[in-house]
């Protein structure tokens, strides 16, 4: 009798395990494509360890870490500023750049989410070798002409059409946007004077034209199970909350982008404690969101943290000379937790490999993998977070037979050991 009872219990337990496995298998696609919220990006890496381009190498490193999101840049400076891709004179548009070998390889990878800085070839004037001038990349300074507006529309429209056609039914989500808009608005990097009204008007037109191009591509191209959005990025939130002229106050209320990215250094670098950072970052997020118009059809919050981070080596007067990897890891956890509590759809660390050098050509240390190939504590925080998230999802599915809500995931994620 005891033997029979044992066999019955064992059979029940085995059946339960099979049922749990079956449920996880049924939801494997949803687990792989789940928005895990935290992530990183790759732009302008100063080193690499393989024969692949640093774009491909870093993309693979990001995927290996466990992330299903890739943020990178597509721009005329692809071959010298951001990636070690050979210059090709036949690449004269964003669509042609998307078909370049390294670009296509990362677009074809199994990332779910793509955030891409896109800068039109039609707006670009070649700089002298080694000299980067913002006014050579954007053509709305002092206002945007009809010719430049039409060219911008055409180029972004064609790229959006290409991505929708090429990745139709792929499940991918493309978000096309820009780097820190407040530095484009103040292309001379002088934050002490008001922004130029004519440039505000020109930048407003640029954003509007790009949004329209993406909207029209989605209208014109039959597609399913592939998403396309436009986002704008702002950065000088300290000026915004003071009521000064900036993207948040002077442009955002008068346009309606799909999403807004916050390059959050002005809200995360001054605070010295977790409580201070939570207060300041929350206040700045709330203020920026108050300037965003409603957009039926997009669920949830539309403001995300597109950049935050601290280097190991300081360069400016407002930052310490050095920070340890452990201190950086701790501060990053503060930012992640505030972003999760607030509801940011993405929280992206700057970045996988370092892109900035000190005056004596040392890597500043904006990295998850350093120039020696060593993984930082924050790399392991991200990796552990993804592992805990997948385990939590599998247990949730086994119990409920459905995927959790975003709020349920956020509440659970705040308790992950990775963030403690």
N, C-alpha and C positions, 0 to 999 in steps of 0.2 A: 504493500500500500504506500509506504513512504517513497519507494522507487517510482511508482506511478505518479504520485503527487509532484515529485521533483521533475519528472519528464513533462508534465503539464505546465508547470511554472516556467521551465526552460523554453518550452514551445511558445508560450505567451510572450516571454521576453524577446525571443528571436523574431517573432512576428512583429512586435513593436519596433524593433530595430530596423527590420525590412521596411516597415511602413514609413519610419522616419527617413530612411535612405531614399525611398521612392518619392517622398514629398520634396526632399532636397534636390533630387535629380530633376523633378518636374519644374522646379523653380531655378534651375542652374543658370539659365539665360538671364533671368531677372537679377540674380545675385551678382553675376558678372557685370551687368550693366547698371547696377545700383549707383546712385550718386553718393559717394562716400565723403563729399564736401571738402575735405582737406586735400591739398595737392601742391604741386610745384610747377616749374617752367624752365625753359632753356632758351637763352638768348646770349650770344656773344661769348661763349666759353673760351677761356684763355689757355686751356690745355686739353689733352685727350690721351687715351691709352691704347688705341687700336688704329688700324689703317682706315677705318670708316670715317666719314665726315663727322664732325662733332655734333651735328644735328641728329644724325642717325644713332650715334653712340649714346648721346644723352637721352634720346627718346627711349632707347632700349633699357637704359639704366632706370628711367622713371617707371617703365612698365614692370621691370624686374622687382622694383621696390614694392609693387602691389597696386599702383595707381592706374586708374582707367581714364585719366584726363591728361591731355598734353596741351601746353600753352607754348607757342613759339611765334616767330615773326616771318612775314612775307613782305619783302620790300626791295626796291632797286639796289639797296646796299647789301643784299644777301651775300655777296661774294667777298666782301672785305670787312664789313662792320660786325655782322652777326654770326656768319657761318663760314667754314673753310670750304666752300663750294666753288669750283672753278667758274670763272666768268665766262658767260656764253652770250655773244653779241646777238644771237637770235632770240634771246629772252627779252621781250619788249613789253610784256604785260603781266598782270597777276595770274591770268589763266595759263600763260606759257610757263610761268615760274612754277605753278602747281604741278606741271608735268615734268619738271626737272627731276632727275633720278632720285636724289636724296629727299626732296620734298614729297614726291609721289610715294616713296617708300614709307615715310612716316604717316602720310595720309592713309595709306593702305593697311597700316598696323591695326591691331584690334583694340584701339582706344575707343571709348564711347563718346567722350567729350573732347572737343577741340576749341580752344580759344586762340584766335590768331590776330596779331596786329597786322593790318593790311594797309600798305601805303602805295598809292597808284604810281606806276611808271609815267603816266601822262602828266603828273604833277612835279616830276623830278628834274632838277638841273644838276648835272654832274659837278661835284666839287673837285678842287685841286687834290692831288694824291695825299691821303692821310689827314685831310681836313674835313671835319664833319660840321656842316652848317645847317641848322634847322630850317632856315628860310629856303634852302635848296630842295627840301623834301615836301614842303607844304606850300600851297599857293593861295591861301586865304588871308595872309598878312596884309592889312590895309584894305581888305575886302576881297571877294572872290568874283572873278569875271565870269560871264556867261560861257565862254569857251572852256575855261577850266572846270566849271560846274558840269557842263555837258560831258566832258571827257572823263571826269570822276564817275559820273553816273554810269556811263557806258562800260568802263573798266570793272567797276564793282558788280554791276549787273551781269556781265559776262562771266566773272568768277563765280558768282552765286549760282548762275545757271549751270556752269560746268560741274560744280560740287553736287548740286541736286541731281543731275543726270548720272554722274559717275558713281555716286554713292547711294543711289536710289535703293530702298529696301535693306540698307545696311544697318539701320538702327543708330547711325551716328548723329551727333548733335554738333552743328557748327555755329560758333559765335565769332563774328567778324567785328573787330574794333580797332582801337588806337591805344598808343602809349599815353603817358601822363599828359592830359589835355591842358592843364594849367601852365605847363612849360611851353606848349605850343602857343598858348595865348600870350605868354610872356617869353617870346622866343629869345630875348636878350637875357633871360634868367634874372631879371631885376624885379623882385617881389615887393620892393618898397614904393613903387609908383602904381597908379591905377592902370588897369588894362586899357588898351587902345579901343575906343568904341567901334571904329571901322573894322578892326580885327575881330572883335566880338561878333559883329554882323557877318563877317566872312566865315568865321568858324561855325556859326549857327547854320549858315547855308550849306557848308561842307557836311555837317552831321545830317541835315535834312535830306540832302541829295543821296547820301549813302544809305540812309534808312529806306528811302523810296526805291532805290535800286534793288535792295534785298526784298522788299515787299513785292515789287513787280516781278522779280524772278520767281518768287514762290507762287504768284498768281499765274504766271505764264507757263511754268514747267510742271507737267504732271509728275507727281512724286508721292511716295508713301513710305512710312517708316524711315524717314530722314528729316531732320529739323535744321532750320536755318534762322539765325537771329543777328541783330545788329546791337552792339553796345558801345557806349562812350565811356572813356575813363577820365576821371578828375583826380586831383591829388592835394591841392593846397587847402585842406579842410580848416586849418587854423584861420586863414583869411575868410573862408566862407562863414564860419560861426561869428566872426566879427562884423559881418555884413558888407565886406569889401567886394569889389568887382572880381569875379572869377567864374569858372565854368559852372559851379553849383548855383550861384546867385544870378549870373548874367545870361546864361544860356539854357540850363536845364529846365527851368519853368516854362520855356517857350518852345520846346521840342518834346517829342515823346518816344525816346528810344526803347527798344525791347528790354534792355538791361543797362545798368550803370555799374561800372567798376570803380572801386575806391582804392587807389594806391595809398596805403594807410600810414605812411611813415610819420606824418605830422600828428597822428593820434596815438601812435604806439611807441615812438622813440623818447619823448620827454618823461613819461611816467616811470617812477622808481620802484613802485610796488604793484602787486597784482590788483589791489583795490583801486589804486589810482588809474591804472590802465583800463580796468573794467569801466570805471566811471567816464573817463575821457573818450574811449573808443565808442562806448554806447551813446554818449551825447552826440558825437560827430556822425555816427551812423543814423541816428534819429533825425538830425538836422538835414543831412543830405536827402534822406528818404522823404522828408516833408516837401521837397521841391520836385518830386517825381509825380507826374500825372498818372492817374489810373489807366490801365490798359487791359480791357476785357479780353480774355482768351489766353492770358498767361497767368497761371496760378502761382500763388506764393509771392514771396518777396523778390524784388527785381534788382536789389542792390547787393553786390558781393565785394569781398576783399580780394582784389586782383593782385596786390603785392603787400607784403610786410616782411620785415627782416632786419637783422643786425649783423654787421661784419665783425670778424675777429680783430681786425686792425682798423683803427679810426683814421679819418682823414680830415674831418672838419672840426671846427671849434665847439660845436654843440654835441659832440659824441666822445665817449671815453677813448683813450689811446689804444686800449685793448679790452677784449671781452673773451672769456674762456668758452669753449664749446658747451660746457655744462651750463653756464649762465645763459647762453643763447637758447639752449634747449628749454630751460625753465621759463624764460620770457615768452618763447613761442607758445608754450602750453597756455600761458595766460591769455594770449591773443586768440588762440583756437577756442578756448572755453567761452570767452566773451562772444566770439563770432557764432558759436553754436547756440548759445543762449538767445542771442539776438535774432537768429534765424537767417543768417547770410547763406545763400545757396552754394557759395564756394568760398574757400579760405586758402589762398595760394602763397606759399613761401617763395621768396626770392633767394636763390634758385638752386638748381641741381649742381652745376659746376660754377665756380666763381667767374664773374665777367669784369670785375673792376680791379685796377692796379693802384698801388700807392705811387707817390712821386718817384720812389726809387725802384719801381717796377716789381714790387712784391704783390702777390695775390692778397686782396683785402679780406677774403674769407666769407663772402656771401655764398655759402655752399652747403650741400648735404654730403658730397664726396669731395675731399680736398685734392690738391695737386699731387699728392703722394698716392692717391687711390684709396685713402682711408675714409671709412664711413663715419660720420659724426654722430653724436648722441641723438640729434634731431632726426637723422636718417632712420635710426632704429625706432624712434617715437612714431614716425609715419608708418613704418613697416608693421610695428606692433598694433597700431590703430587699425590698419586694414585687416590684419589677421583676427583681431578681436571682433571687428565689425562683421566679418564673414561668419565667424562662429556664432555670434549673436543672431544674425539673420537665419542661419540654419536651425537654431533652436527655436526661434520664433515661428518659423514656417512649420516645423515639426509639431508644434503645439496648436497653431491657429489655421494652418492650411491656406494661408494667404500672406502677402507682403505687408510689412508694417507701414503705418503712416510716417510722414516725415517727422512729425512731432515726437512720435514714439521712438524713432531712431535717435533723434537728437538727445532726448532725455536719457536714453541708455548710454549713448556715446560719452556724455559728460561724466559717467561713472567708470569708463574704461580705465584699466590700470595704466595704459599708455599715457594718460593725461594727469596722473596723480603725482 
